[in-house]
Amino acid sequence: MRNLAKVLVIDDDPNILELVKLYGEREGFEIIGINHGDLVLSAFNQENPDVVILDIMLPGKDGLTLCMDLRRIRMVPIIMLTAKGEEADRVLGLEMGADDYVSKPFSPRELVARIKAVLRRTKTLEAMENVNIKYPGLEIIADMRKVIVAGEEIDVTPKEFELLYYLSQNPLRVFSRENLLSVVWGYDYFGDKRTVDVHMRRLRKKLDPLSHEYLTTVWGVGYQFTAPTKVRNVVYD
């Protein structure tokens, strides 16, 4: 990662682009603004950003489509901008691969804090992910951030990978949603517990038919990675 983090901001509102640029540059980020959905992919490939801030409503390609397109190119953290109160948009954004979301109108200081949080989390995971994990039918290759199911690689977002990797490192241990938000999203994550549920739902779909064997919901508590051996002791957080 560069010493000067590069942030690609995609929004058709010039006031938002100017505001994010002002506050972002104060914090030492390099801010590149894009105001049209059809310009995003070329800018993404050319600029190679460390973080993407992506509005859903855009002229040309919409933000949800772009989120999926960017995920196919590279696993860069994506923070989605959604309209205030539009829960459906937030859930859709997470399901399409966004790592976080900010509701409009937003505080530029809050947005900067979230950018810092995803950068810190990415840097920490890059430093710690050096142990490959292998279970029957499932392999997680840490340094390449790959997940292999039944011999075939599956597409996972950065947060899906981090969530699965962390759970699989702690088999049989039950984690609450708050625990997982703290570890995977960071202590300064601003979102709510439903974020974990959305990512777990996506992971289960991608791991199918192994999902019921490995990812268990502990009702009233949270989630657990269940190794394919008999469970004898369970540690609750």
GUDRENZA-810384 format. One record per residue (C-alpha): residue in one letter; chain; x negated, y negated, z negated. Coordinates in Angstrom, 3 decimals. Layout:
("a" "A" (X Y Z))
...
//
This chain:
("m" "A" (0.000 0.000 0.000))
("r" "A" (-1.216 -3.493 0.802))
("n" "A" (-2.252 -5.904 -1.926))
("l" "A" (0.317 -8.270 -0.420))
("a" "A" (3.588 -6.339 -0.200))
("k" "A" (5.553 -6.938 2.981))
("v" "A" (9.354 -7.234 2.714))
("l" "A" (11.642 -7.091 5.753))
("v" "A" (14.866 -9.001 5.010))
("i" "A" (17.796 -8.424 7.387))
("d" "A" (20.758 -10.785 7.054))
("d" "A" (22.596 -13.051 9.496))
("d" "A" (23.041 -15.804 6.886))
("p" "A" (20.159 -18.302 7.311))
("n" "A" (20.659 -19.577 3.764))
("i" "A" (20.064 -16.106 2.323))
("l" "A" (16.975 -15.595 4.484))
("e" "A" (15.580 -18.943 3.382))
("l" "A" (16.365 -18.282 -0.298))
("v" "A" (14.764 -14.826 -0.319))
("k" "A" (11.738 -16.170 1.528))
("l" "A" (11.336 -18.995 -1.006))
("y" "A" (11.555 -16.795 -4.096))
("g" "A" (9.724 -13.845 -2.547))
("e" "A" (6.724 -15.882 -1.462))
("r" "A" (6.518 -17.410 -4.932))
("e" "A" (5.989 -13.875 -6.213))
("g" "A" (3.298 -13.149 -3.645))
("f" "A" (5.358 -11.148 -1.151))
("e" "A" (5.128 -11.558 2.591))
("i" "A" (8.727 -12.074 3.772))
("i" "A" (9.842 -11.356 7.355))
("g" "A" (13.415 -12.394 8.133))
("i" "A" (15.629 -10.814 10.822))
("n" "A" (19.125 -12.144 11.610))
("h" "A" (20.443 -9.577 14.128))
("g" "A" (20.903 -5.839 13.856))
("d" "A" (19.612 -5.146 17.350))
("l" "A" (16.206 -6.653 16.474))
("v" "A" (15.585 -4.532 13.405))
("l" "A" (14.002 -1.351 14.770))
("s" "A" (11.360 -3.146 16.825))
("a" "A" (10.531 -5.437 13.888))
("f" "A" (10.362 -2.450 11.533))
("n" "A" (7.907 -0.602 13.772))
("q" "A" (5.819 -3.696 14.371))
("e" "A" (5.672 -5.023 10.800))
("n" "A" (5.519 -1.701 8.893))
("p" "A" (7.145 -3.184 5.746))
("d" "A" (6.816 -1.841 2.203))
("v" "A" (10.460 -2.636 1.342))
("v" "A" (13.580 -3.364 3.421))
("i" "A" (16.435 -5.613 2.250))
("l" "A" (19.399 -4.751 4.473))
("d" "A" (22.801 -6.405 4.752))
("i" "A" (25.711 -4.158 5.751))
("m" "A" (27.594 -6.694 7.880))
("l" "A" (25.400 -7.730 10.806))
("p" "A" (25.832 -8.757 14.438))
("g" "A" (24.774 -5.910 16.691))
("k" "A" (23.921 -2.724 14.826))
("d" "A" (25.496 -2.648 11.364))
("g" "A" (23.507 -2.049 8.202))
("l" "A" (24.765 1.486 7.546))
("t" "A" (23.730 2.655 11.013))
("l" "A" (20.375 0.920 10.644))
("c" "A" (19.803 2.539 7.273))
("m" "A" (20.097 5.986 8.863))
("d" "A" (17.905 4.910 11.792))
("l" "A" (15.154 3.614 9.500))
("r" "A" (15.242 6.814 7.433))
("r" "A" (14.465 8.820 10.569))
("i" "A" (11.375 6.690 11.227))
("r" "A" (9.805 6.366 7.775))
("m" "A" (10.687 6.816 4.109))
("v" "A" (10.484 3.148 3.095))
("p" "A" (12.521 1.913 0.080))
("i" "A" (15.773 0.239 1.208))
("i" "A" (17.822 -2.175 -0.914))
("m" "A" (21.298 -2.669 0.531))
("l" "A" (23.207 -5.951 0.301))
("t" "A" (26.954 -5.432 -0.201))
("a" "A" (29.963 -7.695 -0.672))
("k" "A" (30.981 -8.262 -4.279))
("g" "A" (33.518 -5.700 -5.466))
("e" "A" (33.161 -3.456 -2.402))
("e" "A" (32.428 -0.193 -4.201))
("a" "A" (33.063 1.826 -1.053))
("d" "A" (30.253 -0.044 0.719))
("r" "A" (27.869 0.602 -2.157))
("v" "A" (28.613 4.325 -2.173))
("l" "A" (28.333 4.523 1.610))
("g" "A" (24.998 2.722 1.495))
("l" "A" (23.637 5.181 -1.046))
("e" "A" (24.985 8.120 0.945))
("m" "A" (23.267 6.803 4.082))
("g" "A" (19.934 6.751 2.249))
("a" "A" (19.656 3.373 0.481))
("d" "A" (17.652 3.438 -2.757))
("d" "A" (19.409 0.534 -4.461))
("y" "A" (22.042 -2.107 -3.813))
("v" "A" (22.664 -5.750 -4.695))
("s" "A" (26.141 -7.285 -4.580))
("k" "A" (26.657 -10.710 -3.011))
("p" "A" (26.506 -13.365 -4.280))
("f" "A" (23.288 -12.384 -6.015))
("s" "A" (20.590 -14.022 -8.082))
("p" "A" (17.347 -14.316 -6.088))
("r" "A" (15.458 -13.580 -9.309))
("e" "A" (17.407 -10.337 -9.672))
("l" "A" (16.595 -9.360 -6.098))
("v" "A" (12.900 -10.082 -6.659))
("a" "A" (13.015 -7.958 -9.821))
("r" "A" (14.484 -5.063 -7.857))
("i" "A" (11.825 -5.393 -5.170))
("k" "A" (9.153 -5.221 -7.856))
("a" "A" (10.863 -2.218 -9.432))
("v" "A" (10.955 -0.139 -6.232))
("l" "A" (7.347 -1.063 -5.452))
("r" "A" (6.199 -0.034 -8.926))
("r" "A" (8.156 3.175 -8.732))
("t" "A" (6.761 4.016 -5.294))
("k" "A" (3.198 3.361 -6.437))
("t" "A" (3.640 5.468 -9.578))
("l" "A" (5.088 8.403 -7.660))
("e" "A" (2.348 8.240 -5.040))
("a" "A" (-0.205 8.530 -7.841))
("m" "A" (1.494 11.383 -9.714))
("e" "A" (2.860 13.583 -6.930))
("n" "A" (0.063 16.089 -6.393))
("v" "A" (1.604 19.375 -7.500))
("n" "A" (3.497 21.499 -5.009))
("i" "A" (6.490 23.414 -6.336))
("k" "A" (7.753 26.718 -4.998))
("y" "A" (10.830 28.736 -5.902))
("p" "A" (12.588 31.488 -3.921))
("g" "A" (13.914 29.835 -0.781))
("l" "A" (12.774 26.367 -1.867))
("e" "A" (9.418 24.634 -1.521))
("i" "A" (8.557 21.041 -2.394))
("i" "A" (5.317 19.753 -0.868))
("a" "A" (4.468 16.788 -3.058))
("d" "A" (1.718 14.977 -1.160))
("m" "A" (3.661 15.146 2.108))
("r" "A" (7.033 14.489 0.416))
("k" "A" (8.607 17.425 2.224))
("v" "A" (11.369 19.784 1.123))
("i" "A" (11.553 23.224 2.735))
("v" "A" (14.746 25.285 2.406))
("a" "A" (14.729 28.860 3.700))
("g" "A" (11.646 28.064 5.777))
("e" "A" (13.131 24.939 7.400))
("e" "A" (12.272 21.359 6.512))
("i" "A" (15.272 19.212 5.539))
("d" "A" (15.569 15.436 5.714))
("v" "A" (15.664 13.759 2.315))
("t" "A" (15.517 10.105 1.321))
("p" "A" (12.789 8.865 -1.069))
("k" "A" (15.148 8.851 -4.043))
("e" "A" (16.562 12.279 -3.180))
("f" "A" (13.026 13.626 -3.054))
("e" "A" (12.060 11.971 -6.336))
("l" "A" (15.186 13.228 -8.065))
("l" "A" (14.736 16.811 -6.871))
("y" "A" (11.004 16.741 -7.587))
("y" "A" (11.504 15.523 -11.136))
("l" "A" (14.274 17.991 -11.928))
("s" "A" (12.317 20.896 -10.445))
("q" "A" (9.297 19.996 -12.579))
("n" "A" (11.501 20.423 -15.647))
("p" "A" (13.541 23.582 -15.021))
("l" "A" (16.304 24.412 -17.502))
("r" "A" (16.087 20.996 -19.120))
("v" "A" (19.320 19.009 -19.067))
("f" "A" (19.083 15.316 -18.236))
("s" "A" (21.791 12.727 -18.707))
("r" "A" (22.476 10.253 -15.929))
("e" "A" (20.854 7.550 -18.063))
("n" "A" (17.701 9.674 -18.371))
("l" "A" (17.494 10.144 -14.615))
("l" "A" (18.114 6.467 -13.908))
("s" "A" (15.295 5.564 -16.280))
("v" "A" (12.795 8.017 -14.827))
("v" "A" (13.623 8.060 -11.116))
("w" "A" (14.941 4.537 -10.606))
("g" "A" (12.923 2.856 -13.362))
("y" "A" (13.821 1.287 -16.696))
("d" "A" (14.642 -1.999 -15.017))
("y" "A" (17.145 -0.472 -12.585))
("f" "A" (20.274 -2.631 -12.365))
("g" "A" (22.734 -0.138 -10.903))
("d" "A" (25.213 2.177 -12.592))
("k" "A" (25.315 5.876 -13.393))
("r" "A" (27.359 6.713 -10.287))
("t" "A" (24.181 6.225 -8.272))
("v" "A" (22.885 9.508 -9.702))
("d" "A" (26.123 11.308 -8.802))
("v" "A" (25.939 10.114 -5.184))
("h" "A" (22.346 11.300 -4.800))
("m" "A" (23.104 14.651 -6.428))
("r" "A" (26.063 15.155 -4.109))
("r" "A" (23.834 14.484 -1.086))
("l" "A" (21.116 16.794 -2.383))
("r" "A" (23.561 19.621 -2.925))
("k" "A" (24.878 19.294 0.597))
("k" "A" (21.350 19.363 2.028))
("l" "A" (20.193 22.290 -0.130))
("d" "A" (23.261 24.400 0.653))
("p" "A" (23.527 27.379 0.174))
("l" "A" (20.833 27.142 -2.528))
("s" "A" (22.433 24.144 -4.238))
("h" "A" (24.661 26.184 -6.558))
("e" "A" (21.648 28.285 -7.511))
("y" "A" (19.365 25.376 -8.399))
("l" "A" (21.359 22.221 -9.177))
("t" "A" (23.783 22.587 -12.060))
("t" "A" (26.194 20.096 -13.573))
("v" "A" (26.348 20.312 -17.358))
("w" "A" (29.765 18.826 -18.049))
("g" "A" (29.749 15.979 -20.497))
("v" "A" (25.949 15.785 -20.440))
("g" "A" (24.349 15.502 -17.002))
("y" "A" (22.337 17.640 -14.592))
("q" "A" (19.919 20.533 -14.715))
("f" "A" (17.567 22.349 -12.344))
("t" "A" (18.261 26.036 -12.917))
("a" "A" (15.483 28.366 -11.848))
("p" "A" (16.622 31.730 -10.434))
("t" "A" (15.966 33.474 -13.730))
("k" "A" (18.194 34.007 -16.735))
("v" "A" (18.580 30.846 -18.811))
("r" "A" (17.603 31.464 -22.424))
("n" "A" (16.773 28.095 -23.910))
("v" "A" (18.072 24.708 -22.815))
("v" "A" (16.599 21.435 -24.039))
("y" "A" (19.059 18.537 -24.136))
("d" "A" (17.956 14.911 -23.807))
//
